[in-house]
Each structure stands twice: as C-alpha cells, then as structure tokens.
Amino acid sequence: MKVERPGEERPGQTARKGRAGHEPAPEHHHRDIQGGAARAAVFGISDGLTTNVSLILGVAGATTGPSFVRLAGLAGLIGGAFSMAAGEYVSMRAQTELLEREIEIERVEIHRRPEQERRELATLYRSRGVASEVAEDMAAEVMRDPDLALQTHAREELGIRVDQLGSPWQASISSFLTFAIGALIPLLPWFFAKGGVATLASVLLGALAAIGVGVGLSRFTGRSALRSAVRQLCITGVASGVTYLIGKAVGVSGTP
C-alpha cells in the first residue's frame, strides 16, 4: 500500500484545488450556438456571396452592359436578403412553437404525475451508469423544484434548454444583414468599372470573401481553417463558373 507523504497530491486532486486556497481549476466557456443568430449569420453571408457572385458572373458572361449586371446584382441582393430573412423567421418560428408545445406538455405531466416523472428521471440516470440509490436521490431532489424539474426533463428527455429556444426575429435580421453583405461584395466593382476589369474584380473579391467565410466558419466549428477555406472557395468557384459559362453560351443583346 502506498503511503502518502505530506503535500503529495492524489490523482485528480489538482482539478479540485480552490477550496483550500489553491489556484482554482480553469473553467470552460462555450458560445451560445442554439439561439439561431450565429447559424443564420454563417449561412446568410455564405449564401449571399455564392448566390450573387454566380448571378453577377452569369449575367456578365451573357452581356457586356454593366447596367444589366448592376440591375441583376441589386435584384439578387434585395430579393435574396428578404427571402433568406423570411425563410429564417418562418423556420425558427415553427421550431420555437414546436419546442414550446413539447415543453408545455412536459410541464403538465410534471404537475399531474410527479411520481411517474420522478421514476422516468431516475430510470434515465440509471441508464447512464448512475448507481440506483444515487439516481433515486438525484431524481427526488430535482423534482422538489418544479422549475428545475421542467428544465431537467426538457434537457434530458427532449435535448433542449428552456431558456435557449432561439429568437426568430434575431435569426431573421441576422440572416438579412449578412446575406446583403455577402451579396454586395462581388457587386461593388460594377459601380466603378465595366467589362473584363469589373468581371475580374468580382472574381477576385468573391474568392477572397469565400476564403474569409471559410476561415470564419472554422472558428465556430473548431475545424481546420485551411480545409474550411478551400471548401468554401470550391463551392463558390464551381457555382459561379457554371453560371458564367451558361451566360456566355446563351448571351443577350442590349445597350449598356
């Protein structure tokens, strides 16, 4: 048997420092990614960039008139931003209402059948490896507080947090603004140039923005920035390249 010497730390003791005046263990902070705004922002700027750079290059391939390209780009920006915002709002609203309904059902069950809900919670804890007596004590303690019981049942049974259902308006506004930003980037050169110069500038700005979006996305996911950037660049490049070739093949006639 190993005899502990004074001052010698047992395994795992370092993580529990703090009560005796030692340096506390570092805390882990996580971003709130369930609210909808962050997800909508990422999708919004990615969709805005890919959609409008494809639209702009498709029209640019079909005609040399910058006025046509500007009109198409502005129409794509405005129409796409409103479409994305409306889609996000409807989607998030429906999701929130569905979750609220499930939470209300759980609230009623906790009020009407507290003992059955306690047993369900204890069973769930046991299924995760908690000792039977401990699981019973944990479930009983949780059920003492109706609010805590509702939060716990929603999290453990439904996989959601009562206070983080997401905001439809927040997601909608975030989607609108970020789509507009992404769509504006490849359109900017057509306000100052035309023809091949504007087309090349749109391609370069679109490529740089795609790389930036990929790198930004990697900060949310924790994945390789290079891999995310290359993936986003390929998606944007393929979409815009196909539409440019189609525009070049079809072509339109008109006055710049």
C-alpha positions, 0 to 999 in steps of 0.5 A: 500500500502506498503511503502518502507523504505530506503535500503529495497530491492524489490523482485528480486532486489538482482539478479540485484545488480552490477550496483550500486556497489553491489556484482554482481549476480553469473553467470552460466557456462555450458560445451560445450556438442554439439561439439561431443568430450565429447559424443564420449569420454563417449561412446568410453571408455564405449564401449571399456571396455564392448566390450573387457572385454566380448571378453577377458572373452569369449575367456578365458572361451573357452581356457586356452592359454593366447596367444589366449586371448592376440591375441583376446584382441589386435584384439578387441582393434585395430579393435574396436578403428578404427571402433568406430573412423570411425563410429564417423567421418562418423556420425558427418560428415553427421550431420555437412553437414546436419546442414550446408545445413539447415543453408545455406538455412536459410541464403538465405531466410534471404537475399531474404525475410527479411520481411517474416523472420522478421514476422516468428521471431516475430510470434515465440516470440509471441508464447512464451508469448512475448507481440506483440509490444515487439516481433515486436521490438525484431524481427526488431532489430535482423534482422538489423544484418544479422549475428545475424539474421542467428544465431537467426533463426538457434537457434530458428527455427532449435535448433542449434548454428552456431558456435557449429556444432561439429568437426568430426575429434575431435569426431573421435580421441576422440572416438579412444583414449578412446575406446583403453583405455577402451579396454586395461584395462581388457587386461593388466593382460594377459601380466603378468599372465595366467589362473584363476589369469589373468581371475580374474584380468580382472574381477576385473579391468573391474568392477572397470573401469565400476564403474569409467565410471559410476561415470564419466558419472554422472558428465556430466549428473548431475545424481546420481553417485551411480545409474550411477555406478551400471548401468554401472557395470550391463551392463558390468557384464551381457555382459561379463558373457554371453560371458564367459559362451558361451566360456566355453560351446563351448571351443577350443583346442590349445597350449598356 
